Every structure is written in C-alpha cells, then in structure tokens.
C-alpha cells in the first residue's frame, strides 16, 4: 500500500491506493511539460532516464539544492505540496521541516533530481506545559522532545522562549514511545484567542467507535469526533495513519471536532526502487525479521553496513536512517546509520560532521578577521575563531565566493541561528 501523505486527486476510499500513483497519473496527463522539464522519464514514480526512482522521508538539513538525509535534491523542476495537497513552491521549504521526497537518485547516491516534495507537520495546537530541564514541551498532552538540532522559528531563545498558551506547529519524528522528537517548531500565536486557524494532529487512529459520518477515535492524546460536516478522505479503521484538521474549540468532554480527516497509510509505491527513511525503530524482534522505521517496513540485507553503531544497537526505539532497495513493498536496508539526540553539537574534529549544510554564494554582513556574519541561500550564518576555513577561503575574501558551509544550530534572541564549523570552496 502506498504512502499517502497527501491526496490531490482522490477524495474517497481510493485514498488508500496511494498518493504516488495518483500524482504520477496527474503529472503524466496534466503536467507533462513539467515532467519533461524535471529531466524526462515516462514515469514519475519509476526508473526515469538517467536515474533510479527514489523515495525519501526526513528533515531538511540544508540548501543549495534541498538536502534531506544527506542527499542533495535538485528542486528546480519539482512540484511542492503541503499536507492537504495544496500546491506550494520551493520557497515554502524550510530547515527542519519533515518532507517526503520523490525523484531520481543519481549513481553517486548523494545527489538526485526531485520531482515532488510534500511537507507536513505532526502537530499544531496549544502548549500546555514546558519542562526546560527535561528539554520537553507538551501540546495536547503530547510530549515533544527538543534536541540540539531542533530549529525554532519565531521563537526567541528556543524552548525557554515558549509559554503555556502559545500555539505552535511542530515538525517531528514520532518515537517508539509515543513522544515526538521535534525537528522544527514554529510559533503560530502567543495565545489561543489570537490564533485564527485550525489545529492539527497526525498518527494512528485508535479506540475507533461509531459509523461514518459520525465517528469517535483517538490520535496520540487527542480525542477526535466527526460529523456530517467533516470531510472524510478515506474510510478510517483502527490502526490507520491519519492526518486530522481540528476545530480549535474543544467540546465539553475535551474532544475536538474534525474539520477534515485524511487516511494516509504508510508503505512504498510499486514503482519505487530506492528508499531512504529516517525515523524510530518499532516492531523489531530479530535481525532476520521485518520491522518498521517511521512506520515503513524494513528488512536487513545480508551484507548490511552499520554506521555510528553496531548491530546490537538496532532495537525498538533506536533513531536511525536506513537506505536500500525496495521490492515487494519492503525496504531491504544496505546501510543503517544510528542517530543520537546529543550528536552533531560540535561538528566533529574538523567541522565536517555538523548537521546543517549550505552551498552557494556568501554575502558578507560583517566579515572581520576573527568573527563575522554572512548570508547564504537566504540563511544568516556567523563564524568565529573556531571556524575552519579551507582551500583558500578566508574571512577577507569570503564575500561573493561560492562556498560550502557546514554549521551547527544556536539558540538566541532571534530563535535558531547558525554557526559555521567549516567553510570551503563549493567544488
């Protein structure tokens, strides 16, 4: 069954067929010129001319091409959609957003041409608690963990700049214990009264009762009700992964009325040959059995390689990135890379292991010898005495240079900013 993060075409039970197949049909019929502009190939979902049909899910970690899971996706011909299937543009893609990417992977496996991006937050709602010592906030009684790589937008001083009653949008990866690990947090309003939109929650539907159109079920910690006024895209069943838009006013029993419910079950389209999935391990029993990462079925190749860990680290709850080939609806992982929430805080010994990356022309704001600030790809980056300059790039010749920048996130008065750990020519 195909992953179904959005559904721009079908509006009924056919939502379960998978958005990739429908998008491919739409592009082939109505957007043929765009497909050609994206680099050719007769099937957006399959093996195109000069590359392999590929799918990835992860957070955006850089620009100069859109970087997801270390792969640089050329977005010049890509279609961009939000979680509701509304067409957007590449300018909507921001650092820390969790996206599904579809395209063609090049032979070097570190570059690709994207045909589509879909961005979707996991949660939008009121902050009900903050635990700065634990590095968590609570939204709808849903615990959200913050890490050293969480990007804060419109939130001065990061977690400490939030307050109960703020309305936030959280891009995150759900962990095996039911919490969310935030990759990006945006403050939508300082009070619930000032927020004029709808709340949102995503996850498996449980405790389902009733019959359409009148349903009652739970997503994470939120009790959802539907009525004849609710737009139902797909038939909701227990265990289905759903995306729900909610009226912001809770009922007397604490439940929320759904404005729209979309069934978005996770799986690989038949035409996807390569996949790269970031997320948390669940349903793991042994190395010889199929398990899940971020809800997608995975098995291990006989020659699987482990990065930043050993086979014994592969357990339920482990944060990993898996990449490999897809056959029969299952990803056979040739590489498993372990992620840790305290990683990537320094960039490594030479600065090259920093989690964020930008490629493009640097424009100096203030470029003094030992410290300064510049912009690149619309992002403001600072450097200091610990920043490593390589291969002829220096502070006094940085302005106008085409460079590659590795950086770590910092929390300050303007939210998340970035400190360069290494700057070198963009070869």
N, C-alpha and C positions, 0 to 999 in steps of 0.2 A: 504494500500500500504506500502511496507516495506521501511525502511530507506535504503539509498543507498550511503553510504559514499565512497565505492569503488566497483569495479566490476571486479574481477579477471577472470571471465569466459565469461559472455555475452558481446558482442560488438555491439549490435544493439538495436532495440526498446525494446527488452526483458530486457534491463537495468532497466526498470520500474518495473519489477517483484520483485526486492528487493535482495540486496546482501546476506542477511542472508540465504534465501532459497538456493541460488546457492552455497554459501560456505558450507552449510550443505551437499549438494549433492557431492561437490568436496571432502570434507573430508571423507564422507562415502565411496566413490568409490575409491579415490586415496590415501587417507591418513588414512586409517582405523587404522593402527598401532598407529598413533599419537593420534587418538581419544581415543583408549584404554589406552594409556599412560596418557592421561589427566584425567582419572578417570572413564572411562566406560560410559555407556549410549548409546542407539542406535541412538539418535537424538541430534545432537549438539545444535539445536535450541529449543528443548523442554525440558521436565522434564527428567533429567538424573537420574541414580542410586544414591540415597542418597542426592539429592538436587533438587532445582527448577530452570527451565530455566529462565535466567535473562538477562536483558539488562540495561546498564547504559551509560550515557554521562556526562562528567565533566572533570575537570582538575586534573592532577596528583599532589597530595599534600604530597607524602611520599613514602618511600621504606622500604623493609623488608617484602616482598610482595609489590605489586603495589597498592597504596592507592588512590582510587577515590571516592569522595563523602562520605568519612569516612569508606568505606568498604575495607577490605584488600583482594586483589585478588592474590591467588597463581598463579604465572605466569610460573611455572616450565615446564608445558606442553602446554603452549599457543602458538598459531601462531600469528605473528605480521606482519601487513601490513601497508604501507603508503597509502596516499590518492589516488595514482594511481594503487593500487592493487599489488605493488611490494612487495615481501616477504622481511621482515627485521628480526630483533632479539630484544629480550628484552633490550639489551644494547642501542637501539635507543630511548627508552622511557626515557624522561627527565622531571624534575619538571616543572610544569606549562603547559605542553602540554595538549591540549584538545583531549580526546580519546573517542572512543566508545568501550565499553567492553561487551563481551558476555560470558556467562558461567553458572555456577550453584551456586545459593545462598544457604548457609548453614542455618540451623534452627535458629542460633543466629542472623542472619541478619547483622552481622558485619564482616563476613568472607565469602569467596567464592572461587571457583576454576574457573579461566578464561580459556576459550577455544580459544578466539581471542581478540586481541587489534587492533584497527585501529586509527592511529594518523593523524591529518590533521590540517594545519594552515588555517586561514581565509584569509590571505593577505600576499603577498610578492611583494615588489616594492620600489620605491624611496620615501624618506622622503622629503616632500615639505614644511613643516612648523613645528615649535615646539613652544609651549606655556608653558613654565615651570611653570608659575604662576597658570595656569588652570590645569596643570598636563596632557596635551594632546600633541600628535603629529599628523601630517596629512600625510597620504600615499595615493597617487592617489586622493587627495581631500577628502579622507575618514578619519573622525576624530576617533582617537584611544585614549581612556582614560586609564591612568595608575593608579593603586591602590597600597596600602601598601603591597599587596601580589603578585604583578607582578614580575616575575622572569626575570632578564636581563642576557643574555649570550653574552659574548664577547663585552660587553658594559660597560666600566669603568664609574663609577659614575651615572649609571642609565640614566634617561631621560636627565640630563644635559650633559651626555657624547655623546649624539647623535647630528648629524648636518644635515642640509639640504643637500641632495645629497647622504647621506648614503642609502644603500639598506638593508632593514630589512625584516625579516619574523615574522609575528605576529600570535600567537595563542590567540584566544579570543572568547568571547561570544558576539553575536550581541544583542544590547539592542533594546527596542521597538521604539526608536527614530532614528534608523539607524546608530548610532555610534557603535564602538566596545569597549568592556571592556577587556583590554589585560591581559592574564594570563601568557604569556611568550613572550619576544621579543628577537630575535637573530639578530645580525648584520651580514649580508652576505658579504658586501663590503663597503668600505668607499666612493666609487664613483660609479656612474652608468657605467662608462667606465671600471672599474675594475671588474664589475660583469659579469660573463660569462654564467649565467644560464637563466632561463625563469621567468617571473613574474607570479603571481597567484592571482586570486580573486574568492571568493565564495559568493553565496547568491541567492536571487530570480532574475530570468530574467524578465525584464520589457521592455516596448516600443519595442516589437519584430516586425520586418518587414522583408520582403523578403521570399524566399523559399529555402530550403536546396538544395545544399550545401552553397548557398550564403545568409547569414543571417546578421542582424544587431540588436543588443539588448544592454540593459544596465544592469550591475550588480553593485549594490551600486552606486559608482560615475564613473565607468569605462564603456565607450562605446566599445563594442566588435563587431568585424566583423569576419565572417567565409568565407571560400572559399573551392574549391575542395581539397586544400592541408590540410584542417583542419580535424582532426579525430573527428567525431561526435559519441559519445556513447549515443544513445537515441535521441528521437525527442524532440526538445526544444519547449516549449509552454510558453506563458505568465504566470508568477507566479511559474514556475518550479524552484526548488532549483538546482543550477548548480555549478560545480567546473570547472574553466577555467584556462588553462595554456596559457600564452600570450608571444608573441614575445616582447622583451624588447624595441624595437624601435617603437615609436608612429608614426602613419601616419600624414600627413599634417593637417588633421582635428582634431587631438587629439585622434582618436580612436586607438585601439590596435588589431592586427590580432591574432586570437586564433590559437594556435597550437593543442589544444585538448579541447573538451567540453564534460563533463560528466553530465548526468542528475542524480540527487541524491535526489529525493523527500523523504520527511521525514514521517515516520509512523512506526508502530510496526508490526513485522512479526507475523503470526498467532500462531507460536509455543512459543512465549514469554509469560510467566505467571507473571513475576515480572519486574518492571522497576524503575529506579532511575534517574531522569533528573534534571540537573542544567541549569538554564538559566533565561531569562527575560519573563515576562508575556505579552501576547498580546491577542487581541480579547476577552477580559473579559468584560462581560455585567452584570452578576449577579452570585451569588454563586450556583444557580441551573442550570446554563447553561455550556456547554462545552466551554473551552477556550484553549489557547496554551501556552506551555512553551518551548522555544527554537525551536518552530515550531512543537512540538509534541502535539497531542490532549489530553486534561486532563479534567476530571470532579472531583468533590469533593465527597468523601464518606460522608454518613450521620453523621458518628462519627469522621470526620477528626480532627486531632490534629494539633495545631499551635505551632511552636517553634520560639522563639525570635521575636514574634509579635502577633498580634490579627487579627481576621477576617477582620477588616476594612483596614488592611494593604495590603490586596490582591487586587491590582489594576493593570491596564496596566502600564508596566514599572517597576514593582517590580521585584527585583532579588531574586529568590527562588530556593530551591531544593525540588522536590516533589518525593515521593516514594509511591508505592502501587502496585495493581494488574492490569493486562492488560486483557481486554475482549472486543471482537468486535472492536479491533483496537484502543481502548481508554484506557488511564491510569486512573484508579479510585484511587485518592490520599487518603491515610490514614494519611499522615503527610505532612505538608507544613512547611518548615524551611525558614525563611527570612534571606537573606544575605545583608550586607551593606558594601559599599566600605571603610568605615572608621573603620570597625570591625577588630578584630584579630591583632591589632597593639601591644598589650602588653602580651597576653597570659592569661589574667584574673588574679584573685587574687592569685591562687596557681600555675599558669603557665600551667595548663592543657588544656586551651582553645586556645592555639597557633595553627595557621593554618597548620603548617608543622610537620610531624612526621617521625621518622626514628627508625627502630628496627634492631639490630644486634650487632656485637662485636665492641666496641670502641677501637681505636688505638691512643694513645696519640702522639701528635706532641710536645707540651709543656703543661704539666699538673701541674701548680703551684697551691698553696692553694687557692688563691682568683681569679685567672683568668688563662685561658688556651685555648688550641685548640686541637681538636682530629678529627679523620676521622671515619665515619660510613657509610657503604654502598656506598663508593665512594664519599661521601659528606663531606666537611670540615665544622665543627661546632665549634664555640667558646663558652665559658661560662665566666661569671663574678660574682661579689659578689651578684648580684640579682638572679642568677640561683638557683633554688631549687633542692637540692639533697635529695632523699628519700630512705627509707628502706635499709639503709646500704651502699648505693653507695656514695663514696666520691671522691674528686679530687685525693687523694693519692692511691686509689685502682681502679680507672676508667679504666686504661689500661688493655685490654683483657677481660673486663666484657661484658656480654651480656645484653644490656640495651635498654630501650625505651626512646627516646628523643623527647620532644616537643620543637618547635623552631619557631621563627619569622624571617622574611626576613630583611636583612640590605642591604643598598646600599653603596658600597665603590669603591676603586680604581680598584678592580678586578671584578666589576659587582655585582651581588647579592651574598651575603654570608648569613650565618645563625647564630643566637644567641639562645642558648638553654635557655628556660624558666624553664624546668623541666627535670630531669634525674632520672630514677628509674629502678629497675631490669625489664628485659623482661620476665614476667611470662608466 
